[in-house]
């Protein structure tokens, strides 16, 4: 059992559903809460070795594609929210962005970005269609160039 120290731990807030509207709004209205939410993602990444894609039921899940937690973290950072461990967050963001999870059991449990090999090598999205990029996978790539350590 893990215990949050120095922050409120948030779980089950589904960044796949919330990164477009709720998290950007929270960066404006609730910056302290946003920092706690981002630190919660960092804590989960430290515990599980990967930034979560779709954390639910206090676990990693393999339910969604993309890297929406990275978008939420990047958005918080570029809007000036710095009171979370961004250096560690950035390490896990890069891991999710550039490293495919080769451990089959770990991947099936939801660790690592979905369809990373097919996306990074073929630009083939999870639905099997070839195109220049797909929004759930490509979106996280937009966040990285805006971040300055």
Backbone as ProteinMPNN parsed JSONL, in Angstrom:
{"seq_chain_A": "XXXXXXXXXXXXXXXXXXXXXXXXXXXXXXXXXXXXXXXXXXXXXXXXXXXXXXXXXXXXXXXXXXXXXXXXXXXXXXXXXXXXXXXXXXXXXXXXXXXXXXXXXXXXXXXXXXXXXXXXXXXXXXXXXXXXXXXXXXXXXXXXXXXXX", "coords_chain_A": {"N_chain_A": [[0.839, -1.168, 0.0], [0.516, 2.21, -0.84], [1.214, 5.551, 0.226], [0.186, 8.849, -0.098], [2.216, 11.637, 0.294], [2.357, 14.896, 1.239], [0.699, 15.79, -0.773], [-2.579, 15.631, -2.3], [-3.851, 12.612, -3.375], [-5.055, 11.698, -6.522], [-7.198, 9.633, -8.383], [-8.623, 7.615, -10.975], [-9.679, 9.553, -12.788], [-9.818, 9.611, -15.488], [-8.123, 10.673, -17.938], [-8.436, 10.432, -20.713], [-11.021, 11.161, -21.244], [-11.088, 13.718, -20.207], [-8.96, 15.442, -20.849], [-9.24, 17.383, -22.834], [-11.106, 19.339, -22.024], [-11.843, 19.491, -19.181], [-9.356, 19.361, -17.737], [-7.805, 21.539, -18.891], [-9.493, 23.647, -18.033], [-9.346, 23.334, -15.239], [-6.676, 24.046, -14.835], [-6.828, 26.761, -14.875], [-8.878, 27.482, -13.029], [-8.394, 25.932, -10.743], [-5.506, 25.694, -9.911], [-3.84, 24.635, -7.853], [-5.069, 22.199, -7.205], [-4.823, 21.006, -9.695], [-2.038, 20.643, -9.809], [-1.761, 18.682, -7.833], [-3.162, 16.623, -9.057], [-1.523, 16.153, -11.273], [0.815, 15.395, -9.97], [-0.137, 13.042, -8.896], [-0.356, 11.456, -11.184], [2.361, 11.253, -11.764], [3.234, 9.864, -9.497], [1.883, 7.413, -9.856], [3.158, 6.591, -12.189], [5.791, 6.262, -11.23], [5.343, 4.113, -9.507], [4.406, 2.107, -11.229], [6.043, 2.113, -13.458], [5.388, 3.191, -15.931], [3.847, 6.018, -17.481], [0.463, 6.46, -16.831], [-2.128, 5.585, -19.159], [-4.932, 5.366, -19.215], [-6.027, 5.512, -16.387], [-7.954, 3.657, -14.197], [-10.129, 2.396, -11.682], [-8.177, 2.292, -9.771], [-5.982, 1.192, -11.062], [-3.784, 0.47, -13.833], [-5.093, 0.495, -17.149], [-5.961, -1.106, -20.245], [-7.635, 0.201, -21.925], [-7.787, 2.468, -23.67], [-6.347, 4.323, -26.445], [-3.56, 6.471, -27.291], [-2.059, 9.245, -25.474], [-2.987, 10.784, -23.185], [-2.59, 11.662, -20.593], [-0.04, 12.713, -20.74], [-0.581, 14.945, -22.299], [-2.202, 16.422, -20.532], [-0.38, 16.901, -18.46], [1.617, 18.333, -19.855], [0.115, 20.584, -20.652], [-0.545, 21.709, -18.162], [2.021, 22.392, -17.296], [2.961, 24.263, -19.254], [1.239, 26.293, -18.708], [2.177, 27.351, -16.426], [2.047, 25.924, -14.044], [3.911, 24.548, -11.665], [4.359, 23.196, -9.313], [4.75, 20.375, -8.959], [6.38, 17.234, -9.529], [7.87, 17.763, -12.158], [10.181, 17.107, -13.628], [10.499, 14.326, -13.315], [8.03, 13.57, -14.347], [8.38, 14.357, -17.008], [10.399, 12.593, -17.84], [8.957, 10.168, -17.836], [6.984, 10.851, -19.677], [8.505, 11.039, -22.007], [9.383, 8.394, -22.143], [6.934, 7.047, -22.603], [6.424, 8.183, -25.078], [8.491, 7.373, -26.808], [9.269, 4.757, -26.402], [8.392, 1.457, -26.864], [6.445, -0.863, -25.052], [7.746, -3.885, -24.428], [7.195, -6.028, -22.834], [4.902, -8.423, -22.689], [2.844, -9.196, -20.826], [2.792, -6.987, -19.093], [2.162, -4.967, -20.932], [-0.384, -5.81, -21.776], [-1.739, -5.334, -19.436], [-2.004, -2.652, -19.492], [0.181, -0.93, -19.477], [2.331, 1.363, -20.954], [2.182, 3.017, -24.147], [-0.552, 2.372, -26.249], [-0.4, 0.417, -29.216], [2.094, 1.343, -30.041], [4.372, 0.498, -31.562], [3.296, 0.062, -34.188], [2.343, 2.616, -34.718], [4.625, 4.32, -34.465], [6.443, 3.294, -36.32], [5.078, 2.72, -38.731], [3.144, 4.628, -38.978], [0.635, 3.738, -38.655], [-2.526, 3.565, -37.457], [-4.386, 2.494, -34.534], [-6.763, 1.429, -35.476], [-6.084, 0.134, -37.727], [-5.838, 1.468, -40.139], [-3.903, 3.146, -42.548], [-2.412, 6.262, -42.301], [-1.379, 9.712, -42.163], [-1.206, 10.345, -39.515], [-2.873, 9.897, -36.404], [-5.343, 11.341, -34.324], [-5.565, 10.486, -31.488], [-3.022, 9.293, -31.043], [-1.146, 11.064, -32.126], [-1.565, 13.444, -30.8], [-0.196, 13.754, -28.316], [2.373, 14.222, -29.162], [2.343, 16.865, -29.872], [2.493, 18.272, -27.522], [5.12, 18.039, -26.522], [7.117, 19.703, -27.95], [6.447, 22.233, -26.929], [7.266, 22.351, -24.356], [9.665, 23.451, -22.109], [12.435, 22.641, -20.336]], "CA_chain_A": [[0.0, 0.0, 0.0], [1.271, 3.456, -0.933], [0.572, 6.687, 0.868], [0.578, 10.152, -0.637], [2.775, 12.529, 1.309], [2.533, 16.259, 0.76], [-0.264, 16.124, -1.823], [-3.785, 14.804, -2.348], [-3.749, 11.659, -4.479], [-6.25, 11.574, -7.356], [-7.234, 8.411, -9.191], [-9.873, 7.366, -11.706], [-10.275, 10.738, -13.393], [-9.936, 9.358, -16.918], [-7.637, 11.756, -18.792], [-8.934, 10.286, -22.082], [-12.276, 11.9, -21.321], [-11.037, 15.036, -19.57], [-7.795, 16.269, -21.182], [-9.602, 18.472, -23.749], [-11.928, 20.38, -21.426], [-11.787, 19.604, -17.722], [-8.013, 19.695, -17.253], [-7.455, 22.933, -19.193], [-10.263, 24.526, -17.164], [-8.795, 23.238, -13.888], [-5.418, 24.799, -14.745], [-7.187, 28.162, -14.65], [-9.702, 27.658, -11.832], [-7.887, 25.164, -9.593], [-4.118, 25.315, -10.191], [-3.281, 23.777, -6.787], [-5.635, 20.857, -7.414], [-4.195, 20.483, -10.911], [-0.7, 20.168, -9.429], [-1.947, 17.417, -7.109], [-3.552, 15.616, -10.045], [-0.342, 15.823, -12.067], [1.695, 14.632, -9.086], [-0.733, 11.709, -8.789], [0.068, 10.715, -12.381], [3.788, 10.964, -11.586], [3.327, 8.808, -8.477], [1.463, 6.16, -10.492], [4.23, 6.208, -13.108], [6.897, 5.735, -10.414], [4.943, 2.819, -8.965], [4.182, 1.108, -12.265], [7.06, 2.134, -14.501], [4.888, 3.856, -17.133], [2.813, 7.013, -17.28], [-0.794, 5.782, -17.168], [-2.895, 6.037, -20.316], [-6.34, 5.45, -18.824], [-6.098, 4.912, -15.054], [-9.298, 3.437, -13.651], [-10.241, 1.372, -10.645], [-6.883, 2.3, -9.088], [-5.074, 0.336, -11.835], [-3.589, 0.754, -15.245], [-6.022, -0.266, -17.993], [-5.618, -1.122, -21.667], [-8.9, 0.57, -22.557], [-7.73, 3.559, -24.637], [-5.086, 4.606, -27.123], [-3.129, 7.85, -27.108], [-1.26, 9.542, -24.286], [-3.686, 11.969, -22.725], [-1.961, 12.15, -19.356], [1.072, 13.569, -21.172], [-1.158, 16.22, -22.721], [-2.636, 17.148, -19.338], [0.835, 17.349, -17.778], [2.22, 19.381, -20.674], [-0.725, 21.77, -20.582], [-0.354, 22.314, -16.835], [3.361, 22.968, -17.223], [3.094, 25.481, -20.071], [0.412, 27.336, -18.097], [2.858, 27.867, -15.248], [1.881, 25.086, -12.85], [5.22, 23.937, -11.483], [4.511, 22.568, -8.005], [4.729, 18.915, -9.008], [7.681, 16.736, -9.985], [7.826, 17.758, -13.616], [11.356, 16.434, -14.196], [10.158, 12.903, -13.387], [6.917, 13.459, -15.299], [8.931, 14.466, -18.36], [11.074, 11.321, -18.148], [7.933, 9.181, -18.178], [6.353, 11.292, -20.921], [9.404, 10.622, -23.096], [9.344, 6.933, -22.226], [5.695, 6.697, -23.296], [6.458, 8.683, -26.446], [9.522, 6.806, -27.666], [9.62, 3.376, -26.076], [7.287, 0.491, -26.857], [6.53, -1.844, -23.97], [7.973, -5.214, -25.005], [6.734, -7.03, -21.873], [3.536, -8.706, -23.11], [1.909, -9.162, -19.697], [2.721, -5.601, -18.643], [1.445, -4.235, -21.975], [-1.797, -6.199, -21.704], [-2.344, -4.728, -18.244], [-2.201, -1.23, -19.758], [1.39, -0.123, -19.315], [2.898, 1.742, -22.242], [1.211, 3.546, -25.099], [-1.16, 1.368, -27.12], [-0.045, 0.364, -30.638], [3.254, 2.216, -30.233], [5.201, 0.032, -32.679], [2.673, 0.328, -35.483], [2.25, 4.058, -34.924], [5.919, 4.976, -34.645], [7.165, 2.802, -37.497], [4.271, 2.689, -39.947], [2.104, 5.648, -38.898], [-0.596, 2.969, -38.744], [-3.281, 3.779, -36.222], [-4.889, 1.281, -33.893], [-7.881, 0.857, -36.225], [-5.511, -0.583, -38.861], [-5.785, 2.278, -41.351], [-2.665, 3.891, -42.732], [-2.597, 7.688, -42.545], [-0.245, 10.501, -41.687], [-1.239, 10.376, -38.053], [-4.232, 9.898, -35.883], [-5.422, 12.271, -33.207], [-5.195, 9.985, -30.159], [-1.599, 9.021, -30.934], [-0.335, 12.22, -32.495], [-1.816, 14.581, -29.906], [0.846, 13.917, -27.299], [3.556, 14.77, -29.814], [2.206, 18.312, -29.934], [2.834, 18.84, -26.221], [6.547, 18.007, -26.24], [7.896, 20.871, -28.378], [6.082, 23.433, -26.18], [7.793, 22.244, -23.008], [11.069, 23.812, -21.941], [12.881, 22.301, -18.984]], "C_chain_A": [[0.893, 1.242, 0.0], [0.484, 4.573, -0.267], [1.102, 7.969, 0.239], [1.073, 11.028, 0.499], [2.991, 13.899, 0.68], [1.611, 16.659, -0.378], [-1.477, 15.21, -1.698], [-3.689, 13.907, -3.574], [-5.093, 11.556, -5.2], [-6.112, 10.331, -8.232], [-8.579, 8.349, -9.899], [-10.502, 8.633, -12.28], [-10.156, 10.733, -14.911], [-9.436, 10.484, -17.822], [-8.097, 11.636, -20.244], [-10.199, 11.119, -22.269], [-12.132, 13.362, -20.928], [-9.909, 15.947, -20.051], [-8.145, 17.448, -22.074], [-10.308, 19.632, -23.055], [-11.724, 20.571, -19.937], [-10.395, 20.032, -17.259], [-7.567, 21.097, -17.657], [-8.215, 23.935, -18.322], [-9.706, 24.513, -15.736], [-7.467, 23.986, -13.752], [-5.67, 26.268, -14.456], [-7.89, 28.338, -13.3], [-9.111, 27.028, -10.572], [-6.43, 24.748, -9.815], [-3.502, 24.422, -9.116], [-3.79, 22.353, -6.926], [-5.02, 20.211, -8.662], [-2.811, 19.93, -10.595], [-0.795, 18.833, -8.699], [-2.324, 16.3, -8.077], [-2.351, 15.192, -10.89], [0.654, 15.017, -11.231], [1.166, 13.213, -8.893], [-0.36, 10.851, -9.997], [1.544, 10.327, -12.284], [3.971, 9.822, -10.586], [2.948, 7.451, -9.073], [2.547, 5.672, -11.453], [5.423, 5.637, -12.349], [6.578, 4.329, -9.919], [4.874, 1.744, -10.042], [5.167, 1.11, -13.412], [6.649, 2.814, -15.794], [3.89, 4.932, -16.721], [1.488, 6.371, -17.673], [-1.489, 6.414, -18.369], [-4.336, 6.301, -19.914], [-6.497, 4.816, -17.445], [-7.534, 4.839, -14.547], [-9.233, 2.335, -12.608], [-8.92, 1.186, -9.902], [-5.867, 1.363, -9.746], [-4.785, 0.983, -13.183], [-4.695, 0.003, -15.985], [-5.54, -0.169, -19.436], [-6.806, -0.646, -22.507], [-8.758, 1.579, -23.691], [-6.352, 3.656, -25.296], [-4.728, 6.066, -26.864], [-2.344, 8.015, -25.82], [-1.773, 10.829, -23.651], [-3.153, 12.516, -21.411], [-0.792, 13.067, -19.702], [0.56, 14.929, -21.625], [-1.589, 17.055, -21.522], [-1.426, 17.708, -18.587], [1.489, 18.499, -18.544], [1.435, 20.681, -20.62], [-0.558, 22.479, -19.243], [0.991, 23.026, -16.768], [3.466, 24.269, -18.025], [2.221, 26.613, -19.544], [0.965, 27.782, -16.748], [2.676, 27.058, -13.977], [3.155, 24.268, -12.699], [5.356, 23.17, -10.176], [4.124, 21.089, -8.026], [6.047, 18.486, -9.618], [7.693, 16.609, -11.508], [9.02, 17.04, -14.235], [11.088, 14.936, -14.334], [9.019, 12.684, -14.369], [7.45, 13.46, -16.725], [9.677, 13.192, -18.768], [10.065, 10.262, -18.564], [7.169, 9.57, -19.438], [7.196, 10.852, -22.113], [9.416, 9.112, -23.254], [8.09, 6.493, -22.979], [5.753, 7.08, -24.771], [7.395, 7.895, -27.357], [9.838, 5.339, -27.431], [8.362, 2.509, -26.072], [7.511, -0.493, -25.713], [6.617, -3.237, -24.586], [7.545, -6.346, -24.081], [5.246, -7.271, -22.12], [2.534, -8.606, -21.965], [1.717, -7.733, -19.196], [1.918, -4.759, -19.636], [-0.048, -4.546, -21.921], [-2.494, -5.591, -20.497], [-2.478, -3.212, -18.38], [-0.983, -0.352, -19.614], [2.05, 0.113, -20.67], [1.805, 2.192, -23.189], [0.724, 2.43, -26.017], [-0.651, 1.532, -28.544], [1.169, 1.221, -30.971], [4.106, 1.784, -31.422], [4.575, 0.38, -34.019], [2.572, 1.82, -35.755], [3.613, 4.663, -35.242], [6.641, 4.525, -35.912], [6.373, 2.933, -38.791], [3.295, 3.852, -40.063], [0.731, 4.992, -39.102], [-1.322, 3.096, -37.424], [-3.904, 2.476, -35.747], [-6.058, 0.659, -34.641], [-7.402, 0.162, -37.501], [-5.432, 0.214, -40.141], [-4.484, 3.065, -41.385], [-3.006, 5.343, -43.043], [-1.426, 8.452, -41.947], [-0.16, 10.566, -40.176], [-2.677, 10.295, -37.6], [-4.247, 10.687, -34.588], [-5.035, 11.663, -31.869], [-3.703, 9.71, -29.993], [-0.774, 10.278, -31.154], [-0.468, 13.377, -31.519], [-0.709, 14.819, -28.908], [2.105, 14.511, -27.903], [3.529, 16.278, -29.917], [2.673, 18.959, -28.643], [4.34, 18.97, -26.02], [7.318, 19.225, -26.714], [7.601, 22.138, -27.587], [6.696, 23.46, -24.798], [9.277, 22.577, -23.009], [11.458, 23.494, -20.51], [13.748, 23.379, -18.395]], "O_chain_A": [[1.881, 1.32, 0.73], [-0.745, 4.542, -0.205], [2.309, 8.145, 0.07], [0.424, 11.143, 1.538], [3.724, 14.034, -0.299], [1.73, 17.768, -0.9], [-1.411, 14.152, -1.073], [-3.472, 14.39, -4.685], [-6.133, 11.354, -4.573], [-5.036, 10.032, -8.75], [-9.552, 8.963, -9.462], [-11.724, 8.777, -12.264], [-10.375, 11.763, -15.549], [-10.25, 11.188, -18.42], [-8.145, 12.644, -20.948], [-10.414, 11.709, -23.328], [-12.985, 14.174, -21.287], [-9.896, 17.125, -19.695], [-7.412, 18.438, -22.079], [-10.133, 20.785, -23.449], [-11.462, 21.682, -19.478], [-10.269, 20.969, -16.47], [-6.99, 21.798, -16.826], [-7.656, 24.954, -17.917], [-9.606, 25.561, -15.099], [-7.159, 24.504, -12.679], [-4.829, 26.944, -13.863], [-7.544, 29.229, -12.524], [-9.307, 27.534, -9.468], [-6.148, 23.553, -9.9], [-2.713, 23.534, -9.44], [-3.023, 21.401, -6.779], [-4.734, 19.014, -8.674], [-2.455, 18.852, -11.072], [0.023, 17.944, -8.935], [-1.864, 15.167, -7.936], [-2.183, 14.009, -11.186], [1.262, 14.069, -11.727], [1.953, 12.278, -8.742], [-0.081, 9.661, -9.854], [1.934, 9.225, -12.668], [4.776, 8.919, -10.812], [3.622, 6.452, -8.819], [2.821, 4.474, -11.523], [6.005, 4.638, -12.772], [7.446, 3.457, -9.913], [5.244, 0.596, -9.797], [5.14, 0.212, -14.254], [7.486, 2.998, -16.677], [3.174, 4.777, -15.731], [1.394, 5.789, -18.754], [-1.438, 7.629, -18.563], [-4.894, 7.349, -20.24], [-7.033, 3.714, -17.327], [-8.233, 5.85, -14.482], [-8.373, 1.456, -12.663], [-8.584, 0.085, -9.465], [-4.999, 0.808, -9.073], [-5.462, 1.921, -13.603], [-5.18, -1.017, -15.497], [-4.799, 0.747, -19.794], [-6.959, -1.046, -23.661], [-9.568, 1.542, -24.618], [-5.352, 3.151, -24.787], [-5.518, 6.807, -26.279], [-2.007, 7.034, -25.157], [-1.064, 11.833, -23.595], [-3.258, 13.714, -21.15], [-0.576, 14.08, -19.037], [1.194, 15.952, -21.364], [-1.365, 18.265, -21.497], [-1.447, 18.853, -18.134], [1.867, 19.512, -17.955], [2.023, 21.76, -20.549], [-0.444, 23.703, -19.193], [1.086, 24.136, -16.242], [3.999, 25.262, -17.53], [2.438, 27.773, -19.894], [0.298, 28.508, -16.01], [3.126, 27.49, -12.915], [3.439, 23.394, -13.518], [6.391, 22.543, -9.95], [3.302, 20.623, -7.237], [6.763, 19.318, -10.176], [7.55, 15.521, -12.067], [8.871, 16.416, -15.285], [11.414, 14.342, -15.362], [9.035, 11.722, -15.137], [7.022, 12.656, -17.554], [9.591, 12.766, -19.919], [10.288, 9.538, -19.535], [6.749, 8.694, -20.194], [6.668, 10.354, -23.106], [9.455, 8.603, -24.375], [8.168, 5.665, -23.886], [5.195, 6.383, -25.618], [7.126, 7.76, -28.551], [10.601, 4.742, -28.191], [7.395, 2.796, -25.366], [8.641, -0.902, -25.446], [5.659, -3.709, -25.198], [7.53, -7.505, -24.494], [4.418, -6.419, -21.797], [1.48, -7.99, -22.122], [0.592, -7.322, -18.908], [1.094, -3.937, -19.235], [-0.878, -3.642, -22.012], [-3.702, -5.359, -20.527], [-3.006, -2.555, -17.482], [-1.108, 0.873, -19.628], [2.292, -0.825, -21.43], [0.647, 1.798, -23.053], [1.525, 1.632, -26.503], [-0.489, 2.653, -29.025], [1.26, 1.765, -32.072], [4.521, 2.629, -32.214], [5.245, 0.93, -34.893], [2.703, 2.248, -36.901], [3.739, 5.439, -36.189], [7.377, 5.307, -36.512], [6.948, 3.228, -39.839], [2.685, 4.05, -41.114], [-0.195, 5.597, -39.64], [-0.769, 2.761, -36.376], [-3.94, 1.485, -36.477], [-6.328, -0.529, -34.465], [-8.217, -0.343, -38.273], [-4.992, -0.323, -41.158], [-4.03, 3.583, -40.365], [-3.797, 5.62, -43.944], [-0.573, 7.859, -41.286], [0.915, 10.829, -39.635], [-3.593, 10.601, -38.363], [-3.266, 10.693, -33.845], [-4.236, 12.266, -31.152], [-3.171, 9.881, -28.896], [0.195, 10.521, -30.435], [0.434, 14.209, -31.424], [-0.32, 15.963, -28.672], [2.834, 15.234, -27.223], [4.578, 16.911, -30.036], [3.194, 20.074, -28.661], [4.789, 19.932, -25.398], [8.121, 19.755, -25.946], [8.432, 23.046, -27.571], [6.652, 24.491, -24.126], [10.045, 22.048, -23.813], [10.866, 24.028, -19.572], [14.208, 23.251, -17.261]]}, "name": "protein", "num_of_chains": 1, "seq": "XXXXXXXXXXXXXXXXXXXXXXXXXXXXXXXXXXXXXXXXXXXXXXXXXXXXXXXXXXXXXXXXXXXXXXXXXXXXXXXXXXXXXXXXXXXXXXXXXXXXXXXXXXXXXXXXXXXXXXXXXXXXXXXXXXXXXXXXXXXXXXXXXXXXX"}
